[in-house]
Amino acid sequence: MTDIASSVAASPADVSADTVKVTEVVLRDGHQSLIATRMRTEDMLPIAARLDQAGFHSLEVWGGATFDACVRFLKEDPWARLSALKEAMPNTPLQMLLRGQNLLGYRHYADDVVEAFVERAAAGGIDIFRVFDALNDLRNMETAMRAVKKAGKHAQGTICYTVSPVHTLEMFVEQARKLVEMGADSIVIKDMAGLLTPYATFDLVSALVAEVSVPIHLHSHATAGLAPQCQIKAVEAGCRHIDTCISAFAGGTSHPATESFVASLRGTPWDTGLELEALREIGDYFREVRTKYSAFESEFTREDVSVQISQIPGGMMSNLASQLKEQNALDRIREVFDEIPRVRADLGYPPLVTPTSQIVGTQAVLNVLTGERYKSITNEVKRYLQGGYGQAPAAVNEDVRSRAIGTAPVETGRPADLLSPEMARLTEELGALAESPEDVLTFAMFPELGRDFLTERRDGTLAPEVVPQGEAERPVSSGVPTEFVIDVHGESYAVQITGVGGAKGSKRHIYLTLDGMPEEVVFEAKDDYVAAGQANGRASASAPGHVTTAMPGNIVEVLVAVGDSVTAGQAVLITEAMKMETEIAARVDGTVNAIHVTRGDRVTPGEVLIEIA
């Protein structure tokens, strides 16, 4: 191990080899799981000193979706956040989640981008890099792991835990061996969906402890309600590093509470040494902070043992619910949940973690809403089936592959080997907007979003999203349902008005959500009411030549011009939803008569986007 790895693996505070060390995840995975990654840096810094003094093994502060959320919603520079947190917490190792060759984006990046990103993150304050690949394809982790070791930091190799006919104990143990050979200073079991059961945990940890010489960590979400028991069985099996979240952001699709875990081991040989009084102060602070973000809470982030059936991570559940709400289809969420395992099987049983969770989830939504499985296939699914993300754990459905990519060749090598170096091109393309190498890397992660962010920063026009605090302050935008809470006889009900129908006198649909599921109610509108999607002036699609979308999203690219001749099935638009791109095809042969959208426009199902005659 390197010096930094040794210091992280064995803290001076350790009193015995049995002491269990705790990684606190409230500053990353806790709020990512429960409030859509919306916590702002200004709400982290006031408690930073207390977190730094608590005695945690490490603090997870960066990576995952935090980078995206900072740029997309909060209009914060994620690199500045990292610097501020490091300055405020100099005594505790800071940790990040890195998606291997995907870094923090949703595609594979060239090796020079991966190397530059790791070098800058290490210089900015990251001490422990938890590196994973969504397919457990170790080829996609090699460059990142090598870059972490070069930077003198702790390289933690990740096993993404999932359940399928091909994911066996032997497979996971072999993966751990190879990660250690690759240079991993520790191994973490990443149970992102809460699929572990207590005795499966005991067996897996026991096997790993017996077979590899580096420390074993456990990261398990509480989604199924089994994670606290899994943690105890892991400790009994020899695991000495556990991820937890302070109680204010614990439970549900987050993690077991730090305070409860610490209390459970008090007076045992595994005592963490953490003080409950100090943890209570931290918990009280974050309880108050959480109330500020109540608008981002979701009913789909509570504990539900049915995840053991659907295998859907909690963050994926809330994301799907949000997308279905936008298109007045929340009542079909159970159909989507049922479709996800079928799509996953078609794609060779990938673990459901970013980006494969989005790839599978978005395709499942399209399969349900279009009324025909694989009638519309996202670009990411096509790329996946061509080998663009790596080796699927099992054989894919060849009929689906043929439908998606036809006779196009399937790549079997490491996907990044096909990519040319990118940093020089990205630097030149960004030009004067880049004030630092970090700016170029932000642009690399999210080209359109990153350019807009850096332009607004230069112009002094950065404006973070308004956090809704009540009905009066809730922003209204076309295509987004109005939501509010009503109290009836002491019971609270979340109500969503979707605005389906004509402008006057027609029936409207309300979804009254009770006990986590929507109940549809129909009522008559009495006055002018602009239906969702009509406020932007686009007409409703009514003819075969009217091109529309099956999902709300943004226009990424218009592929045709007025006057172009097109054929049925030809792609005419590319849209983005749930961070996945989808080609929208013409349904008829003809000539493009009108185009009603441009790049960046927000669109909703049922609108006429292009007219073909």
C-alpha positions as CSV (number, residue, x, y, z in Angstrom):
1,M,0.0,0.0,0.0
2,T,1.0,3.6,-0.4
3,D,1.5,5.8,2.6
4,I,-1.9,7.4,2.3
5,A,-3.6,4.0,1.8
6,S,-1.9,2.7,5.0
7,S,-3.0,5.7,7.0
8,V,-6.5,5.3,5.8
9,A,-6.6,1.6,6.4
10,A,-5.3,1.8,10.0
11,S,-6.2,5.0,11.9
12,P,-4.2,6.0,15.0
13,A,-7.5,5.9,16.9
14,D,-7.8,2.1,16.4
15,V,-7.7,0.3,19.7
16,S,-7.7,-3.3,18.3
17,A,-7.9,-5.2,15.1
18,D,-11.5,-5.9,15.8
19,T,-12.6,-2.2,16.0
20,V,-15.2,-1.5,13.3
21,K,-14.5,1.7,11.4
22,V,-17.4,3.8,10.0
23,T,-17.7,5.7,6.8
24,E,-20.3,8.5,7.0
25,V,-22.2,9.1,3.8
26,V,-24.6,11.9,4.6
27,L,-22.7,14.4,2.4
28,R,-23.1,12.2,-0.7
29,D,-25.3,9.1,-0.8
30,G,-27.6,10.1,2.1
31,H,-29.0,13.1,0.4
32,Q,-28.7,11.6,-3.1
33,S,-30.9,8.7,-2.0
34,L,-33.6,10.8,-0.2
35,I,-33.7,14.3,-1.6
36,A,-32.5,13.9,-5.2
37,T,-28.9,15.1,-4.4
38,R,-30.1,18.6,-3.8
39,M,-28.2,19.5,-0.6
40,R,-26.2,22.7,-1.1
41,T,-22.6,23.3,0.0
42,E,-23.9,26.1,2.2
43,D,-25.8,23.6,4.3
44,M,-22.7,21.3,4.6
45,L,-20.1,23.7,5.8
46,P,-21.7,24.8,9.1
47,I,-21.5,21.2,10.5
48,A,-18.2,20.3,8.8
49,A,-16.0,20.8,11.9
50,R,-18.2,18.5,13.9
51,L,-18.1,15.8,11.3
52,D,-14.3,16.2,11.1
53,Q,-14.0,15.8,14.9
54,A,-16.3,12.8,15.2
55,G,-13.7,10.1,14.5
56,F,-15.0,8.6,11.3
57,H,-12.8,6.4,9.2
58,S,-13.8,8.5,6.2
59,L,-16.4,10.9,4.9
60,E,-18.0,10.3,1.5
61,V,-18.5,13.8,0.0
62,W,-18.3,13.6,-3.7
63,G,-19.0,11.6,-6.8
64,G,-22.1,9.7,-7.8
65,A,-24.7,12.2,-8.8
66,T,-23.4,15.2,-6.8
67,F,-21.3,16.5,-9.7
68,D,-24.3,16.5,-12.1
69,A,-26.6,18.0,-9.5
70,C,-24.2,20.8,-8.7
71,V,-23.9,21.9,-12.3
72,R,-27.5,21.1,-13.4
73,F,-29.6,22.3,-10.5
74,L,-27.6,24.1,-7.8
75,K,-25.3,26.1,-10.2
76,E,-22.3,25.4,-7.9
77,D,-18.9,24.5,-9.1
78,P,-18.4,20.9,-7.9
79,W,-14.6,21.4,-7.8
80,A,-15.1,24.4,-5.5
81,R,-17.3,22.3,-3.2
82,L,-14.6,19.7,-2.9
83,S,-12.0,22.4,-2.1
84,A,-14.2,24.0,0.5
85,L,-15.0,20.6,2.2
86,K,-11.3,19.6,2.3
87,E,-10.4,23.0,3.9
88,A,-13.2,22.5,6.5
89,M,-12.5,18.9,7.2
90,P,-8.7,18.5,7.0
91,N,-8.4,15.6,9.6
92,T,-10.7,13.0,8.1
93,P,-10.0,11.2,4.8
94,L,-12.5,12.3,2.1
95,Q,-14.0,9.7,-0.2
96,M,-15.7,9.7,-3.6
97,L,-17.6,7.3,-5.8
98,L,-16.1,7.0,-9.3
99,R,-17.8,5.1,-12.2
100,G,-14.6,3.7,-13.6
101,Q,-14.3,4.7,-17.3
102,N,-17.6,6.6,-17.0
103,L,-16.1,8.8,-14.3
104,L,-19.1,10.9,-13.2
105,G,-20.9,11.0,-16.6
106,Y,-22.9,8.6,-18.6
107,R,-20.5,7.4,-21.3
108,H,-17.0,6.0,-21.5
109,Y,-14.3,8.6,-21.7
110,A,-10.8,8.3,-23.2
111,D,-8.0,7.2,-20.9
112,D,-6.5,10.7,-20.9
113,V,-9.7,12.2,-19.5
114,V,-9.9,9.5,-16.8
115,E,-6.3,10.1,-15.8
116,A,-6.7,13.9,-15.7
117,F,-9.9,13.6,-13.7
118,V,-8.4,11.4,-11.1
119,E,-5.3,13.6,-10.8
120,R,-7.3,16.7,-10.3
121,A,-9.7,15.1,-7.8
122,A,-6.7,13.8,-5.8
123,A,-5.1,17.3,-5.8
124,G,-8.5,18.8,-4.8
125,G,-8.8,16.7,-1.7
126,I,-10.0,13.1,-2.4
127,D,-8.1,10.5,-0.4
128,I,-10.2,7.4,-1.1
129,F,-11.5,6.5,-4.6
130,R,-14.3,3.9,-4.6
131,V,-14.0,2.7,-8.2
132,F,-16.8,0.6,-9.8
133,D,-18.2,-0.5,-13.1
134,A,-21.9,-1.0,-13.7
135,L,-21.3,-4.4,-15.4
136,N,-18.5,-5.5,-13.0
137,D,-16.3,-5.5,-16.2
138,L,-12.9,-5.0,-14.6
139,R,-11.4,-3.8,-17.9
140,N,-13.5,-0.6,-17.4
141,M,-11.8,0.0,-14.0
142,E,-8.1,-0.5,-15.0
143,T,-7.3,3.0,-16.0
144,A,-9.0,4.7,-13.0
145,M,-7.4,2.3,-10.5
146,R,-4.0,2.8,-12.1
147,A,-4.5,6.6,-12.0
148,V,-5.5,6.5,-8.3
149,K,-2.3,4.5,-7.4
150,K,-0.2,7.0,-9.4
151,A,-1.7,9.8,-7.4
152,G,-0.7,8.1,-4.1
153,K,-4.2,7.7,-3.0
154,H,-6.3,4.7,-1.7
155,A,-7.8,2.6,-4.5
156,Q,-10.9,0.8,-3.4
157,G,-12.2,-1.9,-5.8
158,T,-15.9,-2.4,-5.9
159,I,-18.1,-5.4,-6.3
160,C,-21.6,-4.3,-7.5
161,Y,-23.8,-6.8,-5.7
162,T,-26.8,-8.2,-7.6
163,V,-28.9,-11.3,-7.8
164,S,-29.3,-13.3,-11.1
165,P,-28.8,-16.7,-12.5
166,V,-25.2,-15.9,-13.3
167,H,-24.1,-13.9,-10.3
168,T,-22.7,-16.5,-7.9
169,L,-20.5,-16.4,-4.8
170,E,-17.6,-17.8,-6.8
171,M,-18.0,-15.0,-9.4
172,F,-17.8,-12.3,-6.7
173,V,-14.8,-13.9,-5.0
174,E,-12.9,-14.2,-8.3
175,Q,-13.7,-10.5,-9.1
176,A,-12.2,-9.5,-5.7
177,R,-9.0,-11.5,-6.4
178,K,-8.6,-9.8,-9.7
179,L,-9.2,-6.4,-8.2
180,V,-6.4,-7.0,-5.6
181,E,-4.1,-8.1,-8.4
182,M,-5.0,-4.8,-10.1
183,G,-3.8,-2.9,-7.0
184,A,-6.9,-2.5,-4.9
185,D,-6.1,-1.4,-1.3
186,S,-9.5,-2.6,-0.1
187,I,-12.6,-4.2,-1.5
188,V,-16.2,-2.9,-1.0
189,I,-19.4,-4.8,-1.5
190,K,-21.7,-2.2,-3.0
191,D,-25.3,-3.3,-2.4
192,M,-27.0,-0.4,-4.2
193,A,-30.5,-1.9,-4.3
194,G,-30.6,-3.4,-0.8
195,L,-30.6,-7.0,-2.2
196,L,-28.4,-8.5,0.4
197,T,-29.9,-10.7,3.1
198,P,-28.2,-11.3,6.4
199,Y,-27.0,-14.8,5.8
200,A,-26.0,-14.1,2.2
201,T,-23.9,-11.3,3.6
202,F,-22.3,-13.6,6.1
203,D,-21.4,-16.1,3.4
204,L,-20.0,-13.5,1.0
205,V,-18.0,-11.6,3.6
206,S,-16.6,-14.9,5.0
207,A,-15.5,-16.0,1.6
208,L,-13.9,-12.6,0.8
209,V,-12.1,-12.4,4.1
210,A,-10.7,-15.9,3.5
211,E,-9.6,-15.3,0.0
212,V,-8.2,-11.8,-0.2
213,S,-5.7,-10.0,2.1
214,V,-7.1,-6.5,2.0
215,P,-9.8,-5.0,4.2
216,I,-13.5,-5.7,3.2
217,H,-16.0,-2.9,3.4
218,L,-19.8,-3.1,3.2
219,H,-22.0,-0.4,1.6
220,S,-25.7,-1.5,1.8
221,H,-28.9,0.5,1.3
222,A,-31.8,0.1,3.7
223,T,-34.3,-0.2,0.9
224,A,-35.6,-3.7,1.9
225,G,-35.3,-3.1,5.6
226,L,-32.6,-5.8,6.0
227,A,-29.4,-3.7,5.9
228,P,-29.0,-3.3,9.7
229,Q,-29.0,-7.1,10.1
230,C,-26.7,-7.4,7.1
231,Q,-24.2,-5.1,8.8
232,I,-24.1,-7.1,12.0
233,K,-23.7,-10.4,10.1
234,A,-20.9,-8.7,8.0
235,V,-19.1,-7.7,11.2
236,E,-19.5,-11.2,12.6
237,A,-18.0,-12.6,9.4
238,G,-14.9,-10.4,9.7
239,C,-15.9,-7.1,7.9
240,R,-14.4,-4.1,9.8
241,H,-15.5,-1.2,7.6
242,I,-19.2,-0.3,7.4
243,D,-20.9,2.6,5.6
244,T,-23.7,4.3,7.5
245,C,-25.7,7.6,7.3
246,I,-26.5,10.0,10.1
247,S,-30.1,9.3,11.3
248,A,-31.6,12.5,9.8
249,F,-30.9,11.1,6.3
250,A,-31.0,7.4,7.1
251,G,-33.4,4.6,6.4
252,G,-35.6,4.0,3.4
253,T,-33.5,3.9,0.2
254,S,-30.6,5.5,2.1
255,H,-28.5,3.6,4.7
256,P,-28.9,2.3,8.2
257,A,-28.5,5.1,10.8
258,T,-25.0,5.8,12.1
259,E,-26.2,6.3,15.7
260,S,-28.0,3.0,15.8
261,F,-25.1,1.0,14.3
262,V,-22.7,2.6,16.8
263,A,-25.0,1.8,19.7
264,S,-25.4,-1.8,18.6
265,L,-21.7,-2.4,18.9
266,R,-21.0,-0.6,22.2
267,G,-19.4,-2.7,24.8
268,T,-18.4,-5.4,22.3
269,P,-15.0,-6.2,20.9
270,W,-16.1,-4.4,17.7
271,D,-16.9,-1.1,19.5
272,T,-16.5,1.8,17.0
273,G,-15.3,4.2,19.6
274,L,-17.6,6.9,18.2
275,E,-19.5,9.0,20.8
276,L,-23.3,9.1,20.6
277,E,-23.6,12.5,22.0
278,A,-21.4,14.0,19.2
279,L,-23.5,12.0,16.7
280,R,-26.7,13.3,18.1
281,E,-25.6,16.9,17.6
282,I,-24.8,16.2,14.0
283,G,-28.1,14.4,13.5
284,D,-30.0,17.3,15.0
285,Y,-28.3,19.7,12.6
286,F,-29.2,17.6,9.5
287,R,-32.8,17.1,10.7
288,E,-33.3,20.9,10.4
289,V,-31.5,21.0,7.1
290,R,-33.7,18.3,5.6
291,T,-36.9,20.3,6.2
292,K,-35.5,22.9,3.7
293,Y,-35.6,20.3,0.9
294,S,-39.0,18.7,1.6
295,A,-40.1,19.5,-2.0
296,F,-37.6,16.8,-3.2
297,E,-38.8,14.0,-1.0
298,S,-40.5,11.1,-2.7
299,E,-42.9,8.5,-1.5
300,F,-40.9,5.9,-3.4
301,T,-37.8,6.3,-1.1
302,R,-39.3,4.5,1.9
303,E,-38.3,0.9,2.9
304,D,-40.1,-1.7,0.9
305,V,-39.1,-5.4,1.0
306,S,-40.6,-5.8,-2.5
307,V,-37.2,-4.6,-3.8
308,Q,-36.1,-8.2,-3.2
309,I,-38.5,-9.1,-6.1
310,S,-38.1,-6.1,-8.5
311,Q,-34.4,-5.4,-7.6
312,I,-35.0,-1.7,-8.4
313,P,-32.7,0.7,-6.4
314,G,-34.5,3.3,-4.5
315,G,-33.0,6.2,-6.4
316,M,-34.2,4.6,-9.6
317,M,-37.7,4.2,-8.1
318,S,-38.0,7.9,-7.3
319,N,-36.5,8.9,-10.7
320,L,-39.0,6.7,-12.6
321,A,-41.9,8.1,-10.5
322,S,-40.8,11.7,-11.3
323,Q,-40.7,10.9,-15.1
324,L,-44.0,9.2,-15.1
325,K,-45.6,12.1,-13.2
326,E,-44.4,14.5,-15.9
327,Q,-46.4,12.6,-18.6
328,N,-49.5,11.9,-16.6
329,A,-48.7,8.2,-16.3
330,L,-47.9,7.7,-12.7
331,D,-50.7,5.1,-12.5
332,R,-48.6,2.9,-14.7
333,I,-45.6,2.7,-12.5
334,R,-46.3,-0.8,-11.4
335,E,-46.3,-1.9,-15.1
336,V,-42.9,-0.3,-15.4
337,F,-41.6,-2.0,-12.2
338,D,-42.8,-5.3,-13.7
339,E,-41.1,-4.6,-17.1
340,I,-37.7,-3.7,-15.6
341,P,-36.7,-7.3,-14.7
342,R,-37.7,-8.4,-18.2
343,V,-35.6,-5.7,-19.9
344,R,-32.7,-6.6,-17.5
345,A,-32.9,-10.2,-18.5
346,D,-32.9,-9.2,-22.2
347,L,-29.7,-7.2,-21.6
348,G,-27.9,-10.0,-19.9
349,Y,-28.6,-9.2,-16.2
350,P,-26.6,-6.1,-15.7
351,P,-26.5,-4.9,-12.1
352,L,-28.9,-1.9,-11.7
353,V,-26.5,0.9,-10.9
354,T,-25.6,4.1,-12.7
355,P,-25.6,4.1,-15.7
356,T,-27.2,0.7,-16.3
357,S,-30.1,1.5,-14.0
358,Q,-31.0,4.5,-16.2
359,I,-30.5,2.4,-19.4
360,V,-32.8,-0.4,-18.2
361,G,-35.3,1.9,-16.5
362,T,-35.8,4.3,-19.4
363,Q,-36.2,1.4,-21.9
364,A,-38.8,-0.2,-19.6
365,V,-40.7,3.1,-19.5
366,L,-40.7,3.3,-23.3
367,N,-41.8,-0.3,-23.6
368,V,-44.8,0.4,-21.4
369,L,-45.8,3.8,-22.7
370,T,-45.5,3.0,-26.4
371,G,-47.6,-0.1,-26.0
372,E,-45.0,-2.3,-27.8
373,R,-41.8,-3.7,-26.4
374,Y,-38.8,-2.2,-28.1
375,K,-40.9,-0.1,-30.5
376,S,-38.6,2.8,-29.5
377,I,-35.1,1.9,-28.4
378,T,-32.8,4.4,-26.7
379,N,-29.4,5.2,-28.1
380,E,-27.9,4.0,-24.9
381,V,-29.5,0.5,-25.2
382,K,-28.2,0.4,-28.8
383,R,-24.7,1.3,-27.6
384,Y,-24.9,-1.3,-24.8
385,L,-25.9,-4.0,-27.2
386,Q,-23.0,-3.1,-29.5
387,G,-20.6,-3.6,-26.6
388,G,-20.1,0.1,-26.0
389,Y,-20.3,-0.3,-22.2
390,G,-18.4,-3.5,-21.9
391,Q,-19.1,-7.2,-21.4
392,A,-22.7,-8.1,-20.2
393,P,-22.7,-10.6,-17.3
394,A,-24.7,-13.1,-19.4
395,A,-25.9,-13.6,-23.0
396,V,-28.2,-10.9,-24.3
397,N,-31.5,-11.5,-26.1
398,E,-30.3,-11.8,-29.7
399,D,-33.8,-10.9,-31.1
400,V,-33.7,-7.6,-29.2
401,R,-30.1,-7.0,-30.3
402,S,-31.0,-7.5,-33.9
403,R,-34.0,-5.1,-33.6
404,A,-31.8,-2.5,-32.0
405,I,-28.6,-2.6,-34.1
406,G,-29.4,-4.8,-37.1
407,T,-26.3,-6.3,-38.5
408,A,-23.9,-3.8,-37.0
409,P,-20.8,-5.4,-35.6
410,V,-20.5,-6.0,-31.8
411,E,-17.3,-4.9,-30.1
412,T,-15.8,-7.4,-27.7
413,G,-12.8,-5.5,-26.5
414,R,-12.4,-2.8,-23.9
415,P,-14.6,0.0,-25.0
416,A,-12.1,2.7,-24.2
417,D,-9.6,1.2,-26.6
418,L,-11.7,2.6,-29.4
419,L,-11.5,6.1,-28.1
420,S,-8.9,8.7,-29.2
421,P,-7.4,11.1,-26.6
422,E,-9.9,13.8,-25.8
423,M,-8.3,16.4,-23.5
424,A,-6.6,18.5,-26.2
425,R,-9.7,18.6,-28.3
426,L,-11.9,19.5,-25.4
427,T,-9.6,22.2,-24.2
428,E,-9.5,23.8,-27.7
429,E,-13.3,23.4,-28.1
430,L,-14.0,25.1,-24.8
431,G,-11.6,27.9,-25.5
432,A,-11.6,31.0,-23.2
433,L,-14.4,29.6,-21.1
434,A,-11.9,27.3,-19.5
435,E,-10.2,29.0,-16.5
436,S,-8.6,25.8,-15.3
437,P,-8.1,22.1,-16.2
438,E,-11.1,21.4,-13.9
439,D,-13.3,23.5,-16.1
440,V,-12.3,21.3,-19.1
441,L,-13.2,18.2,-17.1
442,T,-16.6,19.7,-16.2
443,F,-17.2,20.3,-19.9
444,A,-16.1,16.7,-20.7
445,M,-18.6,15.2,-18.2
446,F,-21.6,17.2,-19.6
447,P,-20.8,19.1,-22.8
448,E,-24.0,21.1,-23.3
449,L,-24.8,21.5,-19.6
450,G,-21.1,22.2,-18.7
451,R,-20.8,24.8,-21.5
452,D,-24.0,26.6,-20.3
453,F,-22.7,26.5,-16.7
454,L,-19.3,28.0,-17.5
455,T,-20.9,30.6,-19.8
456,E,-23.3,31.7,-17.1
457,R,-20.4,31.8,-14.6
458,R,-18.4,34.0,-16.9
459,D,-21.5,36.3,-17.4
460,G,-22.4,36.4,-13.7
461,T,-25.8,34.9,-14.4
462,L,-25.7,31.6,-12.5
463,A,-29.1,31.2,-10.9
464,P,-29.7,28.0,-8.8
465,E,-33.1,26.4,-9.0
466,V,-35.7,27.8,-6.6
467,V,-36.4,25.3,-3.8
468,P,-40.2,25.2,-3.5
469,Q,-41.3,26.2,0.0
470,G,-45.1,26.2,-0.6
471,E,-47.8,26.6,-3.2
472,A,-47.2,30.3,-3.6
473,E,-43.5,29.8,-4.5
474,R,-43.9,26.7,-6.6
475,P,-42.6,27.4,-10.1
476,V,-45.1,26.6,-12.9
477,S,-43.9,25.3,-16.2
478,S,-45.7,23.8,-19.1
479,G,-45.8,20.0,-19.1
480,V,-45.1,19.7,-15.3
481,P,-48.0,18.7,-13.2
482,T,-49.2,21.0,-10.3
483,E,-48.8,19.3,-6.9
484,F,-50.0,20.2,-3.5
485,V,-50.9,18.6,-0.2
486,I,-54.4,18.7,1.3
487,D,-55.5,17.7,4.8
488,V,-58.9,16.0,5.3
489,H,-60.0,14.9,8.7
490,G,-56.5,14.7,10.0
491,E,-55.1,12.8,7.0
492,S,-52.6,14.3,4.5
493,Y,-53.0,13.6,0.8
494,A,-50.5,14.5,-2.0
495,V,-52.5,15.6,-5.0
496,Q,-51.3,16.0,-8.6
497,I,-53.3,17.9,-11.2
498,T,-52.2,16.6,-14.6
499,G,-54.3,18.8,-16.9
500,V,-55.2,16.2,-19.5
501,G,-57.9,17.2,-22.0
502,G,-59.1,20.3,-23.9
503,A,-58.9,23.9,-22.8
504,K,-62.5,24.2,-21.6
505,G,-65.2,22.1,-20.1
506,S,-63.5,18.7,-20.7
507,K,-62.6,16.0,-18.2
508,R,-59.4,16.3,-16.1
509,H,-57.5,13.7,-14.3
510,I,-56.3,14.0,-10.7
511,Y,-54.0,11.4,-9.1
512,L,-54.6,11.3,-5.4
513,T,-51.6,9.5,-3.9
514,L,-52.4,7.4,-0.8
515,D,-50.2,4.8,0.7
516,G,-47.7,5.2,-2.1
517,M,-50.0,4.5,-5.1
518,P,-52.1,6.9,-7.2
519,E,-55.9,6.8,-7.3
520,E,-57.3,8.4,-10.5
521,V,-60.2,10.8,-10.1
522,V,-62.0,12.5,-13.0
523,F,-63.6,15.9,-12.7
524,E,-65.1,18.5,-15.0
525,A,-63.2,21.8,-15.6
526,K,-65.4,24.9,-15.3
527,D,-63.1,27.6,-16.6
528,D,-60.1,28.2,-18.7
529,Y,-57.4,25.8,-17.9
530,V,-54.3,25.3,-20.1
531,A,-53.5,21.7,-20.5
532,A,-50.0,20.5,-19.9
533,G,-47.9,21.0,-23.0
534,Q,-50.3,23.5,-24.6
535,A,-48.8,26.6,-23.0
536,N,-45.9,26.5,-25.4
537,G,-48.2,26.9,-28.4
538,R,-47.7,23.5,-29.9
539,A,-50.7,21.7,-31.2
540,S,-51.7,18.2,-30.2
541,A,-50.6,15.4,-32.6
542,S,-53.5,14.1,-34.6
543,A,-52.2,12.7,-37.9
544,P,-49.7,10.0,-38.9
545,G,-47.3,12.6,-40.1
546,H,-47.2,14.4,-36.8
547,V,-43.9,13.5,-35.0
548,T,-44.2,13.4,-31.2
549,T,-42.4,11.9,-28.2
550,A,-43.3,9.1,-25.9
551,M,-41.6,10.7,-22.9
552,P,-41.1,14.3,-21.7
553,G,-37.6,15.6,-22.1
554,N,-35.3,18.0,-24.0
555,I,-34.4,18.2,-27.6
556,V,-30.8,17.2,-28.1
557,E,-30.6,17.5,-31.9
558,V,-32.9,18.1,-34.9
559,L,-31.7,15.7,-37.6
560,V,-33.8,17.1,-40.6
561,A,-34.7,20.4,-42.2
562,V,-37.9,21.7,-43.8
563,G,-38.1,20.4,-47.3
564,D,-36.2,17.2,-46.6
565,S,-37.6,13.9,-47.8
566,V,-37.8,11.2,-45.1
567,T,-38.9,7.6,-44.9
568,A,-40.9,5.8,-42.3
569,G,-38.5,4.7,-39.5
570,Q,-35.9,7.4,-40.2
571,A,-34.7,9.2,-37.1
572,V,-35.7,12.9,-37.3
573,L,-35.0,14.0,-33.7
574,I,-32.9,13.1,-30.7
575,T,-34.4,13.7,-27.3
576,E,-33.0,13.3,-23.8
577,A,-34.9,12.1,-20.8
578,M,-33.6,10.6,-17.5
579,K,-30.2,11.4,-18.9
580,M,-30.7,8.9,-21.7
581,E,-31.0,9.8,-25.4
582,T,-33.7,8.5,-27.7
583,E,-34.1,8.8,-31.5
584,I,-37.6,9.8,-32.5
585,A,-38.5,8.4,-35.9
586,A,-40.9,9.4,-38.7
587,R,-44.0,7.1,-38.9
588,V,-44.6,7.9,-42.6
589,D,-42.8,8.6,-45.8
590,G,-43.0,12.2,-47.0
591,T,-41.6,15.7,-46.9
592,V,-40.8,17.7,-43.8
593,N,-43.3,20.6,-43.9
594,A,-42.7,22.2,-40.5
595,I,-40.4,21.9,-37.5
596,H,-41.6,23.3,-34.2
597,V,-38.6,22.7,-32.0
598,T,-34.9,23.6,-31.7
599,R,-32.1,22.2,-29.6
600,G,-32.7,22.6,-25.9
601,D,-36.5,22.9,-26.1
602,R,-38.5,21.1,-23.4
603,V,-41.1,18.8,-25.0
604,T,-43.9,16.6,-23.7
605,P,-45.8,13.6,-25.1
606,G,-48.6,14.4,-27.6
607,E,-47.2,17.6,-29.0
608,V,-46.5,18.1,-32.7
609,L,-42.7,18.5,-33.0
610,I,-42.4,18.0,-36.7
611,E,-45.0,17.8,-39.5
612,I,-44.5,15.4,-42.4
613,A,-46.8,15.3,-45.4
